[in-house]
């Protein structure tokens, strides 16, 4: 949790701290007879919210490393989902180029914001 600013970012800390509850929820769902897809969906939504929250926190407090960590979480989720699905190499290539462009664009915007401030 070193990427979350000290004294601020209570939401970011809460999102990281909810992981055991999410794991328990997924376990109970599967143990009670639900499909394993339910647990997968719960974790995918959790990781997506965690990535978006971390990215937002990084942008809000001007912390490039925190922002990149959030983008990395969202990117890892997207890459994992694309490796599960049967898609053509063209679509996968376009998605990977888009992810790279998103990283580059957000980092450039943050650096310009830092220079102007």
C-alpha positions as CSV (number, residue, x, y, z in Angstrom):
1,X,0.0,0.0,0.0
2,X,2.9,2.3,-0.3
3,X,1.3,3.8,-3.5
4,X,-1.6,5.3,-1.5
5,X,-0.7,8.7,-0.1
6,X,-0.4,8.8,3.7
7,X,-3.1,10.7,5.5
8,X,-5.3,10.9,2.4
9,X,-6.9,8.5,0.1
10,X,-9.1,6.6,2.6
11,X,-11.1,5.2,-0.3
12,X,-8.0,3.7,-1.8
13,X,-7.1,2.0,1.4
14,X,-10.6,0.8,1.8
15,X,-10.5,-0.8,-1.6
16,X,-7.3,-2.7,-0.8
17,X,-8.6,-3.7,2.6
18,X,-11.8,-5.3,1.2
19,X,-9.9,-8.1,-0.5
20,X,-10.5,-10.7,2.3
21,X,-14.2,-9.9,2.3
22,X,-14.4,-10.3,-1.5
23,X,-12.5,-13.6,-1.2
24,X,-14.9,-14.8,1.5
25,X,-17.9,-13.7,-0.5
26,X,-16.7,-15.6,-3.6
27,X,-15.9,-18.7,-1.4
28,X,-19.4,-18.7,0.2
29,X,-21.0,-18.3,-3.2
30,X,-19.2,-21.3,-4.7
31,X,-19.6,-23.4,-1.5
32,X,-23.3,-22.8,-1.5
33,X,-23.7,-24.3,-5.0
34,X,-23.2,-21.3,-7.3
35,X,-21.1,-21.6,-10.4
36,X,-17.4,-20.9,-10.3
37,X,-18.1,-18.2,-12.8
38,X,-19.8,-16.2,-10.0
39,X,-16.5,-16.1,-8.1
40,X,-14.6,-15.1,-11.2
41,X,-17.1,-12.3,-11.9
42,X,-16.9,-11.0,-8.4
43,X,-13.1,-10.9,-8.5
44,X,-13.0,-9.3,-12.0
45,X,-15.4,-6.5,-10.8
46,X,-13.3,-6.1,-7.7
47,X,-10.0,-5.8,-9.6
48,X,-11.6,-3.4,-12.1
49,X,-12.9,-1.1,-9.3
50,X,-9.5,-1.4,-7.5
51,X,-7.7,-0.4,-10.7
52,X,-10.0,2.5,-11.5
53,X,-9.9,3.7,-7.8
54,X,-6.1,3.6,-7.7
55,X,-5.8,5.4,-11.0
56,X,-8.2,8.1,-9.9
57,X,-6.3,8.5,-6.6
58,X,-3.1,8.8,-8.5
59,X,-4.5,11.5,-10.8
60,X,-6.2,13.3,-8.0
61,X,-3.1,13.6,-5.8
62,X,-0.6,13.9,-8.7
63,X,1.2,10.7,-7.9
64,X,2.5,9.2,-11.2
65,X,3.4,5.8,-9.6
66,X,0.0,5.3,-8.1
67,X,-1.7,6.2,-11.3
68,X,0.5,3.8,-13.2
69,X,-0.3,1.1,-10.6
70,X,-4.0,1.5,-11.2
71,X,-3.5,1.4,-15.0
72,X,-1.5,-1.7,-14.6
73,X,-4.3,-3.4,-12.6
74,X,-6.9,-2.6,-15.3
75,X,-4.5,-3.6,-18.1
76,X,-3.7,-6.9,-16.4
77,X,-7.4,-7.6,-16.1
78,X,-8.0,-6.8,-19.8
79,X,-5.0,-8.9,-20.9
80,X,-6.2,-11.9,-18.8
81,X,-9.7,-11.7,-20.2
82,X,-8.4,-11.5,-23.8
83,X,-6.2,-14.5,-23.3
84,X,-9.3,-16.5,-22.1
85,X,-11.4,-15.6,-25.1
86,X,-10.9,-16.8,-28.7
87,X,-10.2,-13.6,-30.6
88,X,-8.2,-13.0,-33.7
89,X,-4.6,-11.7,-33.4
90,X,-5.7,-8.5,-35.1
91,X,-8.2,-7.7,-32.4
92,X,-5.7,-8.6,-29.7
93,X,-3.0,-6.4,-31.3
94,X,-5.4,-3.5,-31.5
95,X,-6.2,-3.9,-27.8
96,X,-2.6,-4.1,-26.8
97,X,-1.7,-1.0,-28.9
98,X,-4.7,0.8,-27.3
99,X,-3.4,-0.1,-23.8
100,X,0.0,1.2,-24.6
101,X,-1.5,4.4,-26.0
102,X,-3.5,4.8,-22.8
103,X,-0.4,4.5,-20.6
104,X,1.5,6.9,-22.8
105,X,-1.4,9.4,-23.0
106,X,-2.0,9.5,-19.2
107,X,1.6,9.7,-18.4
108,X,2.1,12.6,-20.8
109,X,-1.0,14.4,-19.4
110,X,0.3,14.0,-15.8
111,X,3.8,15.3,-16.7
112,X,2.3,18.3,-18.5
113,X,0.1,18.9,-15.5
114,X,3.1,18.7,-13.2
115,X,5.1,21.1,-15.4
116,X,2.2,23.7,-15.5
117,X,1.7,23.5,-11.7
